[in-house]
Amino acid sequence: MAMPTSELSPEEQHLLRAAAERGDVFARFRLGKGLLDRGNREEAKRWLVPLAEAGHGEAVRALAWSASRLARTDSAYEAEAEHWLRREARVSQDRDVLVAMAVEMRGWASGRVAEAEQLVAGLAQEGSARVAGQLAFWDEDRDPAAAVQWYRLAMELGDKSAWSFLGECLSAQGRYAEAEAVYRPYADAGNSFARRKLQEVVRAQGESGTAPEPEQSELEFRVGGLPDAVATAVITAAVLPFLQAVATQAAGDAYAKSRALINRVLHREGSDDADPCQGPALHLVHDPQTGTRLELRGGELSDEALHMLTLADLDALSAPDRQGRTVTVYWDREVGLWRRRVQ
């Protein structure tokens, strides 16, 4: 039986370890990351910590997120997680990593909710769309009016998915006319989600004939033709708004909501023609207008994948190829990054 490409043979492990002992940076990272993934944390740190302290971004990220996962059930890991997450923010020169850290802190064993919100409130002074969106998400239940203001600020600061959350927040408060004003420009531009939501708020106001009909999404399942009897689900949808919506949910400490959103799109919950693939699956969300596809393998995305989606440059990842070739956006779990493939 052939060995899965994600696993190393004993010979490959020996070569990797030998290269790591000689000081090869790539080998040290791959060896340390592999040990970390298998739960051998202390030996993994032997290879990863020196790299991280020298500014190796992927090593810092691996240490940060593995410690943060452990901190959710064991407060003894919280200081280590905070140390490496702050280091990740410095190495990447991305202050939004601190927002992600605040999200994580709320879920740690000691429940550092107040400290997390204080951190994000301090970052709000820097004019970050990510911060505004995060504060809006936290305020939705406790102060809906404040949430609306934060979502509006996030839009002003360039958050390209904040409008959808603003519209839903307004609708939940019964502010349908304001929600209509939010949805209508995107509906007029052809966004199918906005068209559907616009119809809902128009109906809620007792109006008729003022909202465009939502475009029907096409759903096609093709089974077979791939190795290991992998089932392929092809869903027609706009890739960039979908990625932005999932990323926004993940940024809001809502990994479960992110997965629910993915499942709604992939499996069309509540639809008569929904037929979720059984067993190994390759889901393709295909955008016919841009020629871009989103590739999702397996049952669901990991917390790390959802987190990294919040940090990825989604516009660059999903941008159409100038030569008209097909662009595929996919999660490379081996390196812990979202990538694009052009064919």
C-alpha beads as a LAMMPS data file, in Angstrom:
LAMMPS data file: protein, C-alpha beads

343 atoms
342 bonds

1 atom types
1 bond types

-500.0 500.0 xlo xhi
-500.0 500.0 ylo yhi
-500.0 500.0 zlo zhi

Masses

1 110.0

Atoms # bond

1 1 1 0.000 0.000 0.000
2 1 1 1.346 3.415 -0.945
3 1 1 2.136 5.749 1.912
4 1 1 0.014 8.917 2.095
5 1 1 1.935 11.909 0.802
6 1 1 1.335 13.747 4.090
7 1 1 3.329 11.132 6.011
8 1 1 7.068 10.562 5.900
9 1 1 8.665 7.187 5.478
10 1 1 11.342 6.159 8.037
11 1 1 13.974 6.970 5.416
12 1 1 12.496 10.408 4.817
13 1 1 12.312 11.066 8.549
14 1 1 15.974 10.109 8.900
15 1 1 16.999 12.435 6.069
16 1 1 14.909 15.267 7.523
17 1 1 16.365 14.845 10.990
18 1 1 19.906 14.676 9.604
19 1 1 19.343 17.881 7.655
20 1 1 17.863 19.540 10.747
21 1 1 20.899 18.539 12.805
22 1 1 23.094 20.196 10.155
23 1 1 21.136 23.425 10.624
24 1 1 18.834 23.358 7.603
25 1 1 16.068 25.820 8.473
26 1 1 13.389 24.228 6.301
27 1 1 14.155 20.770 7.703
28 1 1 14.084 22.076 11.272
29 1 1 10.689 23.642 10.753
30 1 1 9.150 20.631 9.022
31 1 1 10.540 18.279 11.667
32 1 1 9.349 20.475 14.540
33 1 1 5.938 21.060 12.989
34 1 1 5.502 17.340 12.382
35 1 1 6.367 16.551 15.995
36 1 1 3.979 19.267 17.170
37 1 1 1.155 17.877 15.040
38 1 1 1.720 14.430 16.538
39 1 1 1.537 15.805 20.092
40 1 1 5.256 15.563 20.898
41 1 1 5.362 19.166 22.051
42 1 1 8.561 19.233 24.085
43 1 1 10.721 17.703 21.362
44 1 1 9.015 19.925 18.787
45 1 1 9.969 23.022 20.795
46 1 1 13.619 21.996 20.591
47 1 1 13.449 22.740 16.845
48 1 1 10.772 25.410 16.665
49 1 1 11.664 27.752 19.526
50 1 1 15.117 28.755 18.155
51 1 1 13.529 29.384 14.747
52 1 1 10.718 31.409 16.289
53 1 1 13.093 33.493 18.373
54 1 1 15.032 34.221 15.186
55 1 1 11.876 35.538 13.526
56 1 1 10.703 32.495 11.538
57 1 1 7.053 33.426 11.000
58 1 1 5.649 29.938 10.458
59 1 1 7.445 28.597 13.539
60 1 1 6.037 31.437 15.629
61 1 1 2.554 30.746 14.272
62 1 1 2.800 27.016 14.957
63 1 1 3.881 27.563 18.561
64 1 1 1.275 30.266 19.125
65 1 1 -1.730 28.370 17.889
66 1 1 -0.798 25.021 19.377
67 1 1 -0.401 26.691 22.790
68 1 1 -3.653 28.593 22.372
69 1 1 -5.556 25.391 21.642
70 1 1 -4.152 23.861 24.822
71 1 1 -5.001 27.022 26.779
72 1 1 -8.690 26.457 26.080
73 1 1 -8.695 23.613 28.581
74 1 1 -5.559 24.279 30.650
75 1 1 -4.783 27.763 31.944
76 1 1 -1.125 26.775 32.429
77 1 1 -0.617 27.330 28.685
78 1 1 -2.112 30.822 28.566
79 1 1 1.106 32.749 29.219
80 1 1 2.944 30.761 26.543
81 1 1 0.116 31.284 24.068
82 1 1 0.021 35.025 24.724
83 1 1 3.811 35.279 24.395
84 1 1 3.864 33.647 20.962
85 1 1 0.744 35.380 19.672
86 1 1 2.259 38.758 20.547
87 1 1 5.480 37.640 18.858
88 1 1 3.452 36.668 15.760
89 1 1 1.996 40.189 15.663
90 1 1 5.499 41.669 15.768
91 1 1 7.009 39.279 13.226
92 1 1 4.151 39.665 10.770
93 1 1 3.845 43.407 11.488
94 1 1 0.112 42.841 11.538
95 1 1 -1.807 44.353 14.458
96 1 1 -4.867 42.318 13.498
97 1 1 -3.095 39.295 14.986
98 1 1 -3.704 40.954 18.359
99 1 1 -7.413 40.982 17.568
100 1 1 -7.191 37.267 16.883
101 1 1 -5.375 36.875 20.205
102 1 1 -8.179 38.725 21.979
103 1 1 -10.678 36.348 20.399
104 1 1 -8.640 33.412 21.629
105 1 1 -8.304 34.862 25.141
106 1 1 -12.073 34.869 25.542
107 1 1 -12.053 31.117 25.011
108 1 1 -9.120 30.265 27.282
109 1 1 -9.682 28.273 30.451
110 1 1 -9.535 31.283 32.767
111 1 1 -12.029 33.200 30.615
112 1 1 -10.156 36.471 30.109
113 1 1 -13.129 38.265 28.557
114 1 1 -12.634 41.711 30.097
115 1 1 -8.920 41.749 29.278
116 1 1 -9.629 40.694 25.691
117 1 1 -12.186 43.431 25.168
118 1 1 -9.898 46.022 26.726
119 1 1 -7.164 45.014 24.277
120 1 1 -9.462 45.359 21.271
121 1 1 -10.889 48.665 22.516
122 1 1 -7.340 50.026 22.669
123 1 1 -6.693 48.916 19.101
124 1 1 -9.883 50.636 17.946
125 1 1 -8.078 53.977 18.120
126 1 1 -5.831 52.857 15.246
127 1 1 -8.680 52.809 12.709
128 1 1 -8.685 49.083 11.933
129 1 1 -11.637 47.629 10.009
130 1 1 -10.949 44.270 11.636
131 1 1 -11.208 45.816 15.116
132 1 1 -14.442 47.613 14.272
133 1 1 -15.957 44.407 12.949
134 1 1 -14.872 42.500 16.041
135 1 1 -16.397 45.056 18.401
136 1 1 -19.592 44.997 16.364
137 1 1 -19.806 41.221 16.658
138 1 1 -19.342 41.322 20.431
139 1 1 -21.945 44.086 20.779
140 1 1 -24.675 42.426 18.710
141 1 1 -26.403 40.839 21.720
142 1 1 -25.547 43.260 24.532
143 1 1 -25.782 46.584 22.680
144 1 1 -27.300 46.201 19.171
145 1 1 -27.322 49.958 18.524
146 1 1 -23.576 50.140 19.196
147 1 1 -23.049 47.109 16.948
148 1 1 -24.676 48.988 14.069
149 1 1 -22.284 51.895 14.532
150 1 1 -19.280 49.593 14.618
151 1 1 -20.391 47.778 11.450
152 1 1 -20.851 51.119 9.690
153 1 1 -17.343 52.125 10.746
154 1 1 -15.977 48.801 9.525
155 1 1 -17.536 49.494 6.119
156 1 1 -16.017 52.972 6.032
157 1 1 -12.620 51.492 6.861
158 1 1 -12.823 49.043 3.966
159 1 1 -14.289 45.818 5.379
160 1 1 -15.836 44.316 2.241
161 1 1 -18.186 41.933 4.060
162 1 1 -19.389 44.206 6.885
163 1 1 -22.441 45.290 4.875
164 1 1 -23.960 41.803 5.083
165 1 1 -23.619 41.703 8.873
166 1 1 -24.854 45.275 9.187
167 1 1 -27.957 44.407 7.211
168 1 1 -28.713 41.380 9.375
169 1 1 -28.051 43.357 12.562
170 1 1 -30.494 46.067 11.448
171 1 1 -33.091 43.486 10.436
172 1 1 -32.847 41.780 13.817
173 1 1 -33.727 45.131 15.424
174 1 1 -36.694 45.643 13.114
175 1 1 -34.938 48.520 11.338
176 1 1 -36.000 47.225 7.934
177 1 1 -35.842 50.492 5.994
178 1 1 -32.201 50.955 7.039
179 1 1 -31.450 47.342 6.180
180 1 1 -33.045 47.869 2.770
181 1 1 -30.770 50.854 2.170
182 1 1 -27.763 48.672 2.998
183 1 1 -28.755 45.726 0.793
184 1 1 -30.104 47.558 -2.254
185 1 1 -26.796 48.780 -3.815
186 1 1 -25.327 45.271 -3.597
187 1 1 -28.550 43.702 -4.900
188 1 1 -28.582 46.133 -7.831
189 1 1 -24.979 45.146 -8.534
190 1 1 -26.067 41.513 -8.859
191 1 1 -25.086 40.045 -5.494
192 1 1 -27.408 37.048 -4.987
193 1 1 -27.176 37.128 -1.168
194 1 1 -28.117 40.818 -1.133
195 1 1 -31.026 40.151 -3.519
196 1 1 -32.408 37.478 -1.231
197 1 1 -32.023 39.580 1.925
198 1 1 -33.504 42.607 0.185
199 1 1 -36.623 40.619 -0.664
200 1 1 -36.916 39.603 2.985
201 1 1 -36.762 43.165 4.342
202 1 1 -39.108 44.451 1.635
203 1 1 -41.663 41.801 2.578
204 1 1 -41.188 42.678 6.254
205 1 1 -42.201 46.241 5.428
206 1 1 -45.306 45.091 3.571
207 1 1 -44.031 46.332 0.221
208 1 1 -44.115 44.426 -3.055
209 1 1 -42.432 44.584 -6.407
210 1 1 -39.520 46.702 -5.238
211 1 1 -36.852 44.031 -4.908
212 1 1 -35.141 42.133 -7.743
213 1 1 -35.662 38.400 -7.912
214 1 1 -32.732 36.499 -6.384
215 1 1 -30.674 34.517 -8.819
216 1 1 -31.018 30.780 -8.434
217 1 1 -27.772 29.055 -7.483
218 1 1 -26.920 26.003 -9.504
219 1 1 -26.003 22.843 -7.649
220 1 1 -24.415 19.938 -9.438
221 1 1 -23.005 16.802 -7.862
222 1 1 -20.612 14.590 -9.746
223 1 1 -19.474 11.366 -8.108
224 1 1 -16.561 9.263 -9.251
225 1 1 -13.698 9.930 -11.634
226 1 1 -11.295 10.779 -8.788
227 1 1 -8.903 8.537 -6.834
228 1 1 -10.176 6.710 -3.736
229 1 1 -13.827 7.180 -4.718
230 1 1 -13.718 10.863 -3.759
231 1 1 -17.036 12.586 -4.310
232 1 1 -16.904 16.016 -5.899
233 1 1 -19.546 18.641 -5.184
234 1 1 -19.558 21.629 -7.531
235 1 1 -21.477 24.654 -6.282
236 1 1 -21.915 27.805 -8.326
237 1 1 -21.379 30.878 -6.167
238 1 1 -19.264 34.021 -5.879
239 1 1 -16.044 32.941 -4.182
240 1 1 -14.734 36.223 -2.736
241 1 1 -17.898 37.256 -0.807
242 1 1 -18.207 33.703 0.496
243 1 1 -14.616 33.725 1.770
244 1 1 -15.109 37.164 3.300
245 1 1 -18.238 36.058 5.134
246 1 1 -16.553 32.934 6.527
247 1 1 -13.492 34.960 7.564
248 1 1 -15.630 37.556 9.324
249 1 1 -17.412 34.878 11.341
250 1 1 -14.074 33.308 12.273
251 1 1 -12.721 36.713 13.290
252 1 1 -15.709 37.086 15.575
253 1 1 -14.808 34.093 17.730
254 1 1 -17.424 32.054 15.884
255 1 1 -15.704 29.061 14.348
256 1 1 -18.928 27.059 14.716
257 1 1 -20.818 29.760 12.790
258 1 1 -18.128 29.708 10.103
259 1 1 -18.565 25.978 9.691
260 1 1 -22.345 26.341 9.650
261 1 1 -22.055 28.930 6.880
262 1 1 -19.772 26.631 4.889
263 1 1 -22.185 23.730 5.328
264 1 1 -25.148 25.862 4.248
265 1 1 -23.405 26.744 1.010
266 1 1 -21.924 23.319 0.326
267 1 1 -24.938 21.243 1.281
268 1 1 -27.769 23.737 0.745
269 1 1 -29.446 22.898 4.043
270 1 1 -33.213 22.825 3.726
271 1 1 -33.126 22.284 -0.033
272 1 1 -34.798 19.260 -1.587
273 1 1 -31.824 18.659 -3.863
274 1 1 -29.263 18.785 -1.056
275 1 1 -27.281 15.586 -0.968
276 1 1 -24.145 15.952 1.161
277 1 1 -21.282 13.829 -0.058
278 1 1 -20.557 10.796 2.055
279 1 1 -16.993 9.855 2.947
280 1 1 -13.947 11.669 1.481
281 1 1 -15.130 14.738 -0.408
282 1 1 -13.748 17.474 -2.605
283 1 1 -16.034 20.508 -2.622
284 1 1 -15.557 23.145 -5.287
285 1 1 -17.248 26.519 -5.037
286 1 1 -17.000 27.807 -8.607
287 1 1 -17.418 31.449 -9.576
288 1 1 -18.243 31.533 -13.316
289 1 1 -17.818 35.309 -13.529
290 1 1 -14.183 35.327 -12.389
291 1 1 -13.097 31.765 -13.156
292 1 1 -12.065 31.337 -9.508
293 1 1 -12.719 28.192 -7.487
294 1 1 -12.548 27.487 -3.766
295 1 1 -11.365 23.969 -2.977
296 1 1 -12.409 22.401 0.337
297 1 1 -11.241 18.892 1.085
298 1 1 -12.570 16.654 3.831
299 1 1 -15.275 17.244 6.391
300 1 1 -14.487 20.672 7.847
301 1 1 -11.792 23.300 8.240
302 1 1 -9.623 23.334 11.346
303 1 1 -9.531 26.279 13.754
304 1 1 -6.098 27.099 12.365
305 1 1 -7.444 27.200 8.801
306 1 1 -10.322 29.458 9.826
307 1 1 -7.962 31.736 11.751
308 1 1 -5.524 31.982 8.849
309 1 1 -8.422 32.878 6.569
310 1 1 -8.934 35.995 8.708
311 1 1 -5.309 37.024 8.072
312 1 1 -5.115 36.122 4.377
313 1 1 -5.267 38.680 1.576
314 1 1 -8.549 37.392 0.156
315 1 1 -8.591 39.829 -2.762
316 1 1 -5.152 38.709 -3.930
317 1 1 -5.935 35.031 -3.375
318 1 1 -9.147 35.056 -5.393
319 1 1 -8.198 37.599 -8.062
320 1 1 -8.879 36.385 -11.627
321 1 1 -5.875 35.332 -13.688
322 1 1 -4.995 37.917 -16.328
323 1 1 -4.516 35.166 -18.903
324 1 1 -7.938 33.724 -18.239
325 1 1 -6.716 30.544 -16.552
326 1 1 -8.599 28.921 -13.679
327 1 1 -7.600 30.104 -10.191
328 1 1 -8.132 27.692 -7.298
329 1 1 -7.941 28.886 -3.690
330 1 1 -7.134 26.093 -1.236
331 1 1 -5.942 25.417 2.308
332 1 1 -2.455 23.876 2.382
333 1 1 -2.480 22.123 5.732
334 1 1 1.136 21.043 5.348
335 1 1 2.386 24.610 5.585
336 1 1 -0.605 26.136 7.360
337 1 1 -1.423 28.723 4.676
338 1 1 -4.174 29.583 2.198
339 1 1 -2.744 29.443 -1.318
340 1 1 -3.786 29.936 -4.925
341 1 1 -3.131 27.583 -7.810
342 1 1 -3.377 28.746 -11.427
343 1 1 -4.009 26.190 -14.164

Bonds

1 1 1 2
2 1 2 3
3 1 3 4
4 1 4 5
5 1 5 6
6 1 6 7
7 1 7 8
8 1 8 9
9 1 9 10
10 1 10 11
11 1 11 12
12 1 12 13
13 1 13 14
14 1 14 15
15 1 15 16
16 1 16 17
17 1 17 18
18 1 18 19
19 1 19 20
20 1 20 21
21 1 21 22
22 1 22 23
23 1 23 24
24 1 24 25
25 1 25 26
26 1 26 27
27 1 27 28
28 1 28 29
29 1 29 30
30 1 30 31
31 1 31 32
32 1 32 33
33 1 33 34
34 1 34 35
35 1 35 36
36 1 36 37
37 1 37 38
38 1 38 39
39 1 39 40
40 1 40 41
41 1 41 42
42 1 42 43
43 1 43 44
44 1 44 45
45 1 45 46
46 1 46 47
47 1 47 48
48 1 48 49
49 1 49 50
50 1 50 51
51 1 51 52
52 1 52 53
53 1 53 54
54 1 54 55
55 1 55 56
56 1 56 57
57 1 57 58
58 1 58 59
59 1 59 60
60 1 60 61
61 1 61 62
62 1 62 63
63 1 63 64
64 1 64 65
65 1 65 66
66 1 66 67
67 1 67 68
68 1 68 69
69 1 69 70
70 1 70 71
71 1 71 72
72 1 72 73
73 1 73 74
74 1 74 75
75 1 75 76
76 1 76 77
77 1 77 78
78 1 78 79
79 1 79 80
80 1 80 81
81 1 81 82
82 1 82 83
83 1 83 84
84 1 84 85
85 1 85 86
86 1 86 87
87 1 87 88
88 1 88 89
89 1 89 90
90 1 90 91
91 1 91 92
92 1 92 93
93 1 93 94
94 1 94 95
95 1 95 96
96 1 96 97
97 1 97 98
98 1 98 99
99 1 99 100
100 1 100 101
101 1 101 102
102 1 102 103
103 1 103 104
104 1 104 105
105 1 105 106
106 1 106 107
107 1 107 108
108 1 108 109
109 1 109 110
110 1 110 111
111 1 111 112
112 1 112 113
113 1 113 114
114 1 114 115
115 1 115 116
116 1 116 117
117 1 117 118
118 1 118 119
119 1 119 120
120 1 120 121
121 1 121 122
122 1 122 123
123 1 123 124
124 1 124 125
125 1 125 126
126 1 126 127
127 1 127 128
128 1 128 129
129 1 129 130
130 1 130 131
131 1 131 132
132 1 132 133
133 1 133 134
134 1 134 135
135 1 135 136
136 1 136 137
137 1 137 138
138 1 138 139
139 1 139 140
140 1 140 141
141 1 141 142
142 1 142 143
143 1 143 144
144 1 144 145
145 1 145 146
146 1 146 147
147 1 147 148
148 1 148 149
149 1 149 150
150 1 150 151
151 1 151 152
152 1 152 153
153 1 153 154
154 1 154 155
155 1 155 156
156 1 156 157
157 1 157 158
158 1 158 159
159 1 159 160
160 1 160 161
161 1 161 162
162 1 162 163
163 1 163 164
164 1 164 165
165 1 165 166
166 1 166 167
167 1 167 168
168 1 168 169
169 1 169 170
170 1 170 171
171 1 171 172
172 1 172 173
173 1 173 174
174 1 174 175
175 1 175 176
176 1 176 177
177 1 177 178
178 1 178 179
179 1 179 180
180 1 180 181
181 1 181 182
182 1 182 183
183 1 183 184
184 1 184 185
185 1 185 186
186 1 186 187
187 1 187 188
188 1 188 189
189 1 189 190
190 1 190 191
191 1 191 192
192 1 192 193
193 1 193 194
194 1 194 195
195 1 195 196
196 1 196 197
197 1 197 198
198 1 198 199
199 1 199 200
200 1 200 201
201 1 201 202
202 1 202 203
203 1 203 204
204 1 204 205
205 1 205 206
206 1 206 207
207 1 207 208
208 1 208 209
209 1 209 210
210 1 210 211
211 1 211 212
212 1 212 213
213 1 213 214
214 1 214 215
215 1 215 216
216 1 216 217
217 1 217 218
218 1 218 219
219 1 219 220
220 1 220 221
221 1 221 222
222 1 222 223
223 1 223 224
224 1 224 225
225 1 225 226
226 1 226 227
227 1 227 228
228 1 228 229
229 1 229 230
230 1 230 231
231 1 231 232
232 1 232 233
233 1 233 234
234 1 234 235
235 1 235 236
236 1 236 237
237 1 237 238
238 1 238 239
239 1 239 240
240 1 240 241
241 1 241 242
242 1 242 243
243 1 243 244
244 1 244 245
245 1 245 246
246 1 246 247
247 1 247 248
248 1 248 249
249 1 249 250
250 1 250 251
251 1 251 252
252 1 252 253
253 1 253 254
254 1 254 255
255 1 255 256
256 1 256 257
257 1 257 258
258 1 258 259
259 1 259 260
260 1 260 261
261 1 261 262
262 1 262 263
263 1 263 264
264 1 264 265
265 1 265 266
266 1 266 267
267 1 267 268
268 1 268 269
269 1 269 270
270 1 270 271
271 1 271 272
272 1 272 273
273 1 273 274
274 1 274 275
275 1 275 276
276 1 276 277
277 1 277 278
278 1 278 279
279 1 279 280
280 1 280 281
281 1 281 282
282 1 282 283
283 1 283 284
284 1 284 285
285 1 285 286
286 1 286 287
287 1 287 288
288 1 288 289
289 1 289 290
290 1 290 291
291 1 291 292
292 1 292 293
293 1 293 294
294 1 294 295
295 1 295 296
296 1 296 297
297 1 297 298
298 1 298 299
299 1 299 300
300 1 300 301
301 1 301 302
302 1 302 303
303 1 303 304
304 1 304 305
305 1 305 306
306 1 306 307
307 1 307 308
308 1 308 309
309 1 309 310
310 1 310 311
311 1 311 312
312 1 312 313
313 1 313 314
314 1 314 315
315 1 315 316
316 1 316 317
317 1 317 318
318 1 318 319
319 1 319 320
320 1 320 321
321 1 321 322
322 1 322 323
323 1 323 324
324 1 324 325
325 1 325 326
326 1 326 327
327 1 327 328
328 1 328 329
329 1 329 330
330 1 330 331
331 1 331 332
332 1 332 333
333 1 333 334
334 1 334 335
335 1 335 336
336 1 336 337
337 1 337 338
338 1 338 339
339 1 339 340
340 1 340 341
341 1 341 342
342 1 342 343
